[in-house]
Amino acid sequence: MDKSPSTNIIFPTRVPHAISMLFGIIVLVTVLTYIIPAGTYERVVVDGRNTVVPNLYRTINSTPIGLLDMFKAIPLGFEAAIEIIFIVLAGGIMFGFLEKSKAVENGVGTLVKKLGLQNKQLIIVIMTFVYGILGVAVGYENNIAMVPIAAVLSLALGGDLILAAGISVGAMTIGFGLSPINAYTVGTGHKLAELQMFSGAILRSVLCFVALSVMAYYNVRYFKKISTDPTKGLGKGLNTDDLALSKPIEDYSLSKNNWMVIAIFIGGLLAILYGVFKLHWYINELSAVFLMIALLCGIISRMGANTMSETVLKSVALAAPGAFMVGFATSIKVLMELGNIGDTISYQLSTLLEGLPLYVSAICMTISQSVINFFIPSGSGQALATLPVMLPLGESLGLTRQITILAFQIGDGLSNLVNPTLGGLIAMLSMCRVPIDRWIRFIFPVLISVLCLAFLALIVAVAINYS
C-alpha cells in the first residue's frame, strides 16, 4: 500500500490493467450465472420503452453461460456497442484534422498567452467548471469532441494527460451525473414517480456545484504536485504525440485559416446542440457531423487527398485502443442478459433495504444503485429497471419519492467515475489517451470525497422531508 500522488488517502498503487480488469469481470459474471438464480420482472411498454412492474418478480430456469458463450459474448458486445465504437473513431478523425490544421494548438497557445502563464491554477479551475457545465447542460457522449482540447490545454500549462482527464472527463462525469436537469436519470425518474419534471432542483444544484468544486480542488492539487515533482505524476509514459505545444507560448497567434477552422468546429457543435435538443439526434448523427467537420477542415486547410487519407488512418490508429475497450466492456452487459441475473441482483438488493433505519436506508439505496450501475450502465435503462421497484419500497420505508430519485441519481451518477462497463467513460478516456487503471488511481479520492458530500445531502434531504 502507498499514498496516491493526488491525495493523502491510502490507496493501492497497483490497479490491474484495463484489459485484465474487464476480462476478470467477464469471468466473474460468467461464474455468477451458475450461483445466482435466473429471474425476471414482468415488464410493460410505457411510451415505447419497457418498464418494470413492481412486485412481479419471478425466478426462471437458470441459463448458466458456458465457456464458448463467454467468449462469444465479446463479439456480441462489439455488435451492441457499434455506435459508441464508431463515434470514438469519428471523434478521433475529427480531432486529427483539427490538429493537422494547427487550429487547436494555435488556439490553445493563444488562449494561454492571453490569460497569462501566471494564472495556470485559475485556468484549471475555470476549465473544470466549463467542462462540468457542458456535462450538466449538454449531456455525456455529446461532449466527446471536447475532450482532446483539454489534453492540449493541460500539456500547454505544464500538466499531463491525467490532469487533462480530470479537467474534462472528471468534470463532465460529475456534471452529467449530478445534473439537476439530467433528462436520462432525473427526467425519467420524475416521469415514473409522477412528479413535476426537474422539481426539487435547488438541492441537486447545490450538490452538483459543490462536487465540481471538489473536482477543481483535486485538479489544482494534482497540478501543484506534478509541477513540484514530475515523478509523482500518473501520466508518465503516456503518448502525447501531436498534443504538446511545439513552440514557446509567446510565439502563438491565430491565422485567418485557423479562425475559419475554429468557426467550422464551433458551427458543428452548435448544429449538434440543435440536433440533440430539437431533432432528437443521437450517436450516429453526432458521428456524421464529426466526419463532416473533419472533411471541411481538410478542405479549408488545403490538404491534398493523400494528406487527408494519411490523417484519417493515423487518427484511427490512435483512437482504436479506446474503441476496442468500449466493445470489450459492453460484452459484460451481454453476459448479464444471457445469464438473466440482472433482475435477480436488483431484486435481492431491494429486499436488503427492508427494515433499515430511515437515514441508513437512504444511503444504502444509493449504494445498491451504484452496484446495479456496474451491470446496467445506462442511466435511463437503470431508472426503468429499478425505480418502479425502489419508489414503492422507499415509500414503505418512509422516504419521499424525491429522496428515492436523488439516491438513485447519486448512485448511478457518481459510480460512473470508475465504472469500467460504461462505454461513454471508456470512450472519453481514450480521447485523452488515459487507461482506466491509471484513471481509477487518480479519481478514487475524488469519488470518496464527493460520495461523503452526497451522503450528507441525503441526510439533509431526509431531515427536511425533501419533496
C-alpha positions in Angstrom: 0.0 0.0 0.0 1.1 3.5 -0.7 -0.3 7.0 -0.9 -1.8 8.1 -4.2 0.1 11.0 -5.8 -3.1 13.1 -5.7 -4.2 12.6 -2.1 -3.3 11.5 1.4 -5.9 8.7 1.3 -4.3 5.3 1.4 -4.9 3.6 -1.9 -3.2 0.7 -3.7 -0.5 1.8 -6.1 -1.3 -1.0 -8.4 -4.6 -1.4 -10.3 -5.0 -4.2 -12.8 -4.5 -3.2 -16.5 -7.9 -2.3 -18.1 -7.9 -5.4 -20.3 -7.2 -7.6 -17.3 -9.8 -5.8 -15.2 -12.6 -6.2 -17.7 -11.7 -9.8 -18.5 -11.8 -10.6 -14.8 -15.3 -9.1 -14.6 -16.3 -11.2 -17.7 -15.2 -14.3 -15.9 -16.9 -13.2 -12.6 -20.2 -12.6 -14.3 -19.9 -16.0 -16.1 -19.3 -17.7 -12.7 -22.2 -15.8 -11.1 -24.6 -17.3 -13.7 -24.0 -20.6 -12.0 -24.5 -19.2 -8.5 -27.2 -16.6 -8.8 -30.7 -17.8 -9.7 -32.0 -16.5 -13.0 -35.0 -14.3 -12.7 -37.0 -11.6 -14.3 -39.5 -8.8 -13.6 -42.7 -8.5 -15.6 -42.4 -5.5 -18.0 -44.9 -3.3 -19.7 -44.3 -0.9 -22.6 -44.7 2.8 -21.5 -44.1 5.4 -24.1 -42.3 2.9 -26.3 -39.9 1.6 -23.5 -40.0 -1.5 -21.4 -40.7 -0.6 -17.7 -40.5 -3.0 -14.8 -43.8 -3.9 -13.0 -43.0 -3.9 -9.2 -43.9 -6.9 -7.1 -44.0 -9.1 -10.2 -40.5 -10.7 -10.0 -40.3 -14.4 -10.6 -37.5 -16.9 -10.9 -37.0 -18.7 -14.2 -34.9 -21.7 -15.4 -31.2 -21.0 -14.9 -29.3 -20.1 -18.0 -25.6 -20.6 -17.0 -23.1 -19.4 -19.5 -20.6 -22.0 -21.0 -17.0 -21.3 -22.0 -17.9 -20.9 -25.7 -20.7 -18.4 -24.9 -18.5 -16.5 -22.6 -16.1 -15.7 -25.4 -19.0 -15.4 -27.9 -20.3 -12.5 -25.8 -17.2 -10.5 -26.7 -18.0 -10.1 -30.4 -21.7 -9.7 -29.4 -20.6 -6.8 -27.2 -18.8 -5.1 -30.1 -22.0 -5.5 -32.1 -24.1 -4.0 -29.3 -21.7 -1.1 -28.9 -21.1 -0.3 -32.6 -22.5 3.2 -32.4 -20.3 4.3 -29.5 -17.3 2.5 -31.0 -17.7 4.4 -34.2 -18.2 7.8 -32.5 -14.8 7.2 -30.8 -13.2 6.7 -34.2 -15.1 9.6 -35.8 -14.1 11.9 -32.9 -10.5 10.8 -33.3 -10.6 11.5 -37.0 -12.1 15.0 -36.5 -9.5 15.9 -33.9 -6.8 14.5 -36.2 -7.8 17.1 -38.8 -8.1 19.9 -36.3 -4.6 19.0 -35.0 -3.2 18.8 -38.6 -4.6 22.2 -39.4 -2.8 23.6 -36.3 -6.0 25.4 -35.2 -6.2 23.6 -31.9 -2.6 24.1 -31.0 -2.6 27.8 -32.0 -5.9 28.3 -30.3 -4.9 26.8 -27.0 -1.4 28.5 -27.2 -3.1 31.9 -27.9 -5.6 31.4 -25.1 -2.9 30.6 -22.5 -0.8 33.6 -23.8 -3.8 35.9 -23.3 -4.7 34.6 -19.8 -1.1 34.5 -18.7 1.0 31.6 -17.5 0.9 33.1 -14.0 -2.7 32.2 -13.9 -2.3 28.5 -14.5 -4.3 27.3 -11.5 -7.1 29.7 -12.2 -7.3 28.4 -15.8 -7.6 24.9 -14.4 -10.4 25.8 -12.1 -12.3 27.7 -14.8 -11.9 24.9 -17.4 -13.0 22.3 -14.8 -16.3 24.3 -14.4 -16.6 24.9 -18.1 -16.5 21.1 -18.8 -18.7 20.5 -15.8 -21.4 22.9 -17.2 -21.1 21.0 -20.5 -22.0 17.8 -18.7 -24.9 19.5 -16.8 -26.5 21.1 -19.8 -25.4 19.2 -22.9 -25.1 15.5 -21.9 -22.3 12.9 -21.9 -21.2 11.3 -25.1 -22.4 14.5 -26.9 -19.2 16.2 -25.5 -16.7 13.6 -26.6 -15.2 16.0 -29.2 -14.2 18.5 -26.4 -12.0 16.0 -24.5 -8.8 16.3 -26.7 -8.8 20.0 -26.4 -8.4 19.6 -22.6 -5.3 17.4 -23.4 -3.7 20.1 -25.4 -4.5 22.7 -22.7 -3.2 20.6 -19.9 0.1 20.0 -21.6 0.4 23.7 -22.5 0.1 24.6 -18.8 2.7 22.1 -17.8 0.3 19.3 -16.7 -0.1 15.8 -18.1 -2.8 13.7 -19.7 -4.2 12.6 -16.3 -4.8 16.2 -15.4 -6.5 16.6 -18.8 -8.8 13.8 -17.9 -9.6 15.3 -14.6 -10.4 18.7 -16.2 -12.6 17.2 -18.9 -13.8 13.6 -18.2 -14.0 14.0 -14.4 -15.8 17.3 -14.5 -18.2 16.2 -17.3 -19.0 12.9 -15.5 -19.8 14.7 -12.2 -21.7 17.5 -14.0 -23.8 15.0 -16.0 -24.2 12.5 -13.2 -25.4 15.1 -10.7 -27.1 17.5 -13.1 -30.3 18.9 -11.8 -31.7 18.7 -15.3 -30.4 15.3 -16.3 -33.1 14.0 -18.7 -31.9 10.4 -18.5 -31.9 9.9 -14.8 -33.9 12.7 -13.1 -36.2 13.2 -16.0 -37.0 9.5 -16.4 -37.3 9.2 -12.6 -39.7 12.1 -12.2 -41.8 10.7 -15.0 -42.0 7.3 -13.3 -42.7 8.9 -9.9 -45.3 11.3 -11.4 -43.5 14.3 -10.1 -43.2 17.7 -11.7 -40.2 17.5 -14.2 -36.9 18.6 -12.6 -38.7 19.6 -9.4 -36.5 20.0 -6.3 -33.7 21.4 -8.3 -32.2 23.6 -5.7 -30.7 20.8 -3.5 -29.4 18.9 -6.6 -27.9 22.2 -8.0 -26.0 22.9 -4.7 -24.7 19.3 -4.6 -23.6 19.5 -8.2 -21.8 22.8 -7.7 -20.0 21.6 -4.5 -19.0 18.3 -6.2 -17.5 20.2 -9.2 -15.6 22.4 -6.7 -14.1 19.3 -5.1 -13.1 18.2 -8.6 -11.5 21.5 -9.3 -9.6 21.4 -6.0 -8.2 18.0 -6.7 -7.2 19.0 -10.2 -5.3 22.0 -8.9 -3.7 20.0 -6.1 -2.6 17.3 -8.5 -1.1 20.0 -10.8 0.8 21.6 -8.0 2.3 18.2 -7.0 3.5 17.3 -10.5 4.8 20.9 -11.0 6.9 20.4 -7.9 7.9 16.9 -8.7 7.0 15.4 -12.1 7.9 11.9 -11.0 4.8 11.9 -8.8 2.6 12.1 -11.9 0.4 9.3 -13.1 0.8 10.3 -16.7 4.4 9.1 -17.1 4.9 7.3 -20.4 1.5 8.1 -21.9 1.6 9.0 -25.6 1.5 12.8 -26.1 2.4 12.9 -29.8 0.7 15.7 -31.6 -0.8 17.1 -28.4 2.1 19.1 -26.8 2.8 22.6 -28.0 5.7 22.9 -30.4 6.9 26.4 -29.6 7.0 29.0 -26.8 3.7 30.5 -25.6 4.7 34.0 -26.7 5.1 32.9 -30.3 1.4 31.8 -30.7 -1.2 33.6 -32.7 -4.2 32.6 -34.8 -4.1 32.9 -38.6 -7.2 33.6 -40.8 -7.2 29.9 -41.7 -7.1 28.9 -38.0 -10.2 31.1 -37.4 -12.0 29.5 -40.3 -11.3 26.0 -38.9 -12.4 27.0 -35.4 -15.6 28.6 -36.9 -16.3 25.3 -38.6 -15.8 23.4 -35.4 -18.0 25.7 -33.3 -20.6 25.6 -36.1 -20.6 21.8 -36.0 -21.0 21.9 -32.2 -24.0 24.3 -32.5 -25.5 22.0 -35.1 -25.1 19.1 -32.7 -26.8 21.0 -29.9 -29.7 22.0 -32.1 -30.0 18.4 -33.4 -29.9 16.8 -29.9 -32.5 19.1 -28.3 -34.7 19.8 -31.3 -34.4 16.9 -33.7 -33.6 14.1 -31.2 -30.2 13.3 -32.7 -28.2 10.6 -31.0 -24.8 8.9 -31.6 -24.9 8.2 -35.3 -25.9 11.7 -36.2 -23.1 13.1 -34.0 -20.6 10.8 -35.7 -21.8 12.1 -39.1 -21.3 15.7 -38.0 -17.8 14.9 -36.7 -16.9 13.4 -40.1 -18.3 16.5 -41.9 -16.3 18.8 -39.7 -13.2 16.8 -40.5 -13.7 16.9 -44.2 -14.4 20.7 -44.2 -11.4 21.4 -42.0 -9.2 19.4 -44.5 -10.6 21.4 -47.5 -10.3 24.8 -45.7 -6.7 23.9 -44.7 -6.0 22.9 -48.4 -4.9 19.4 -47.5 -4.3 17.1 -50.5 -6.1 13.8 -51.0 -3.1 11.8 -49.8 -2.6 14.0 -46.7 -6.2 13.7 -45.8 -6.1 9.9 -46.2 -3.0 9.6 -44.1 -4.5 11.8 -41.4 -7.6 9.5 -41.3 -5.5 6.4 -40.8 -3.2 8.0 -38.3 -6.2 9.2 -36.3 -7.9 5.9 -36.4 -4.7 4.2 -35.2 -4.7 6.5 -32.1 -8.4 6.0 -31.4 -8.5 2.3 -32.0 -7.4 1.1 -28.4 -10.2 3.2 -26.9 -12.8 1.9 -29.4 -11.7 -1.7 -28.6 -12.2 -1.1 -24.9 -15.8 0.2 -25.5 -16.8 -3.0 -27.2 -14.9 -5.2 -24.7 -16.7 -3.5 -21.8 -20.1 -3.9 -23.4 -19.6 -7.7 -23.5 -20.3 -7.6 -19.8 -23.8 -6.3 -20.4 -24.4 -9.0 -23.0 -23.3 -11.7 -20.4 -25.8 -10.3 -17.9 -28.6 -10.6 -20.4 -27.6 -14.1 -21.5 -27.4 -15.2 -17.9 -30.7 -13.5 -16.8 -29.2 -12.4 -13.5 -29.6 -8.7 -13.7 -33.1 -8.6 -12.4 -32.2 -11.0 -9.6 -29.4 -8.7 -8.4 -31.8 -5.8 -8.4 -34.5 -7.8 -6.5 -32.1 -9.1 -3.9 -30.6 -5.6 -3.3 -34.1 -4.1 -2.8 -35.1 -6.7 -0.3 -31.9 -6.0 1.8 -33.2 -2.4 2.3 -36.3 -3.5 4.1 -36.3 -2.9 7.8 -33.3 -0.5 7.8 -33.4 2.8 9.8 -34.6 5.8 7.7 -31.3 7.6 7.2 -29.4 4.3 6.7 -31.9 3.1 4.1 -31.4 6.3 2.0 -27.6 5.8 2.0 -27.9 2.1 1.3 -30.3 2.8 -1.5 -27.6 4.9 -3.1 -25.0 2.1 -2.6 -27.3 -0.5 -4.1 -27.9 1.7 -7.2 -24.1 2.0 -7.5 -23.7 -1.8 -7.5 -26.5 -2.1 -10.1 -24.9 0.5 -12.3 -21.9 -1.8 -13.0 -24.4 -4.2 -14.5 -26.8 -1.7 -16.1 -24.6 1.2 -17.1 -27.3 3.1 -18.9 -28.9 5.8 -16.8 -32.3 5.7 -18.3 -32.1 1.9 -18.5 -31.3 1.6 -14.9 -34.1 4.0 -14.0 -36.6 1.9 -15.9 -35.3 -1.3 -14.4 -35.0 -0.2 -10.7 -37.2 2.8 -9.9 -40.5 1.0 -10.3 -39.3 -1.3 -7.6 -37.4 1.3 -5.5 -40.2 4.0 -5.4 -42.8 2.0 -3.6 -40.1 0.4 -1.4 -38.9 3.9 -0.5 -42.4 5.0 0.5 -42.9 1.9 2.6 -39.6 2.8 4.4 -40.7 6.4 4.9 -38.7 8.0 2.1 -40.3 10.5 -0.2 -40.3 9.8 -4.0 -37.9 12.8 -4.4 -35.4 11.3 -2.0 -35.6 7.9 -3.8 -34.8 9.6 -7.1 -32.0 11.6 -5.5 -30.5 8.4 -4.0 -30.8 6.7 -7.5 -29.1 9.7 -9.2 -26.2 9.8 -6.8 -25.6 6.1 -7.0 -25.8 6.0 -10.8 -24.0 9.3 -11.5 -21.0 9.1 -9.1 -20.2 5.4 -9.7 -19.8 6.3 -13.4 -16.5 7.9 -12.4 -15.0 4.4 -12.0 -17.4 2.2 -14.0 -15.3 0.1 -16.4 -18.5 -1.2 -18.1 -19.6 2.4 -19.1 -18.9 2.8 -22.8 -19.0 6.6 -22.6 -16.4 6.8 -19.8 -14.0 4.4 -21.7 -14.6 6.4 -24.9 -13.7 9.8 -23.3 -10.7 8.4 -21.5 -9.4 7.1 -24.8 -9.8 10.5 -26.4 -7.2 11.8 -24.0 -5.2 8.6 -24.1 -5.6 7.7 -20.4 -6.0 4.0 -19.5 -8.7 3.3 -17.0 -6.4 1.6 -14.4 -4.4 4.9 -14.1 -7.7 6.9 -14.1 -9.1 4.9 -11.2 -5.9 5.6 -9.1 -6.4 9.3 -9.8 -10.1 9.7 -9.4 -10.7 7.4 -6.5 -10.1 10.0 -3.8 -12.4 12.4 -5.6 -15.1 9.7 -5.7 -14.8 9.1 -1.9 -14.9 12.8 -1.1 -17.9 13.5 -3.3 -19.7 10.4 -2.1 -19.3 11.7 1.5 -20.8 15.0 0.4 -23.6 13.2 -1.4 -24.4 11.1 1.7 -24.6 14.4 3.7 -27.0 15.8 1.1 -29.2 12.6 1.5 -29.2 13.0 5.3 -30.3 16.7 4.9 -33.0 15.5 2.4 -34.4 13.0 4.8 -34.3 15.6 7.7 -36.3 18.2 5.7 -38.6 15.5 4.1 -37.3 16.6 0.7 -40.2 16.5 -1.8 
